[in-house]
């Protein structure tokens, strides 16, 4: 069963033009896992693929990145492959080794 937050995230971020794709990849890239590109107009499939890759990545100590902006085509990456964006991401790095102790202090800054 797919977690509701993953599906909600997918429908929020990838409101994309038909034919565009979402890039999902492991970090670090040499973790032995493959990149994926899925149709952006199928948020359930994107969220499920992310969850599946995340489960595999956890076994090898990797993380999973999903491109926040849809790509023009399957296999595309880099800034030139983004036709438009539908949201502006905010990365709130918090914790003992970070600039801010918690999300509230990061947002206030």
C-alpha positions as CSV (number, residue, x, y, z in Angstrom):
1,X,0.0,0.0,0.0
2,X,1.4,3.4,-1.0
3,X,1.7,6.0,1.7
4,X,-0.7,8.9,1.3
5,X,2.0,11.6,1.8
6,X,4.0,10.2,-1.1
7,X,1.0,10.3,-3.4
8,X,0.0,13.8,-2.2
9,X,3.6,15.0,-2.8
10,X,3.6,13.5,-6.3
11,X,0.3,15.2,-7.3
12,X,1.4,18.5,-5.9
13,X,4.8,18.7,-7.6
14,X,4.3,17.0,-10.9
15,X,1.3,18.8,-12.4
16,X,3.0,18.6,-15.8
17,X,2.5,18.9,-19.5
18,X,1.6,15.6,-21.2
19,X,4.7,13.7,-22.3
20,X,6.9,15.0,-19.5
21,X,8.7,12.8,-17.1
22,X,9.9,12.7,-13.5
23,X,13.5,11.8,-12.8
24,X,14.1,9.6,-9.7
25,X,17.7,8.7,-8.8
26,X,19.8,7.3,-6.0
27,X,22.3,9.5,-4.1
28,X,25.2,8.8,-4.2
29,X,24.9,7.9,-7.9
30,X,27.4,5.0,-7.5
31,X,25.1,3.2,-5.0
32,X,24.5,0.4,-7.6
33,X,20.9,1.5,-8.2
34,X,19.4,2.8,-11.5
35,X,17.9,6.1,-12.4
36,X,14.2,6.1,-13.4
37,X,12.1,8.3,-15.5
38,X,8.3,8.0,-15.2
39,X,5.4,9.8,-16.9
40,X,4.7,12.9,-14.8
41,X,0.9,12.6,-15.5
42,X,0.8,9.3,-13.4
43,X,1.4,10.5,-9.8
44,X,0.5,7.1,-8.4
45,X,3.1,5.3,-10.5
46,X,5.7,8.0,-9.6
47,X,5.0,7.8,-5.9
48,X,5.1,4.0,-5.9
49,X,8.4,3.9,-7.9
50,X,9.9,6.4,-5.4
51,X,8.8,4.3,-2.5
52,X,10.2,1.1,-4.1
53,X,13.6,2.7,-4.9
54,X,13.7,4.2,-1.4
55,X,13.3,0.8,0.2
56,X,16.2,-0.6,-2.0
57,X,18.4,2.5,-1.3
58,X,17.9,2.1,2.5
59,X,19.6,-1.3,2.2
60,X,22.7,0.1,0.7
61,X,22.9,3.3,2.7
62,X,21.8,5.6,-0.1
63,X,19.1,8.2,-0.4
64,X,16.6,8.9,-3.2
65,X,16.2,12.1,-5.1
66,X,13.1,13.0,-7.1
67,X,13.5,15.9,-9.5
68,X,11.0,18.5,-8.4
69,X,10.5,19.8,-11.9
70,X,9.2,17.5,-14.7
71,X,11.7,16.7,-17.6
72,X,10.9,17.2,-21.3
73,X,11.5,13.5,-22.1
74,X,12.5,10.1,-20.8
75,X,16.3,10.1,-20.0
76,X,16.6,13.9,-19.9
77,X,18.5,15.6,-17.0
78,X,20.0,19.0,-16.3
79,X,18.5,22.5,-16.4
80,X,17.9,22.5,-20.1
81,X,15.6,19.5,-19.8
82,X,13.1,21.5,-17.6
83,X,10.4,23.2,-19.8
84,X,8.7,24.9,-16.9
85,X,8.3,24.6,-13.1
86,X,5.2,24.4,-11.0
87,X,6.6,25.2,-7.6
88,X,9.6,26.6,-5.8
89,X,11.2,24.2,-3.4
90,X,12.6,25.2,-0.1
91,X,15.3,23.0,1.5
92,X,15.3,23.3,5.3
93,X,18.4,21.7,6.5
94,X,18.2,21.5,10.3
95,X,19.9,19.8,13.1
96,X,23.1,19.8,15.2
97,X,25.5,20.1,12.3
98,X,23.3,22.6,10.3
99,X,22.9,26.4,10.4
100,X,19.5,26.1,12.1
101,X,18.5,23.9,15.1
102,X,15.0,23.2,13.9
103,X,12.5,24.0,11.1
104,X,10.9,26.9,12.9
105,X,14.2,28.8,13.3
106,X,15.1,28.1,9.6
107,X,11.7,29.5,8.5
108,X,12.2,32.6,10.6
109,X,15.5,33.3,9.0
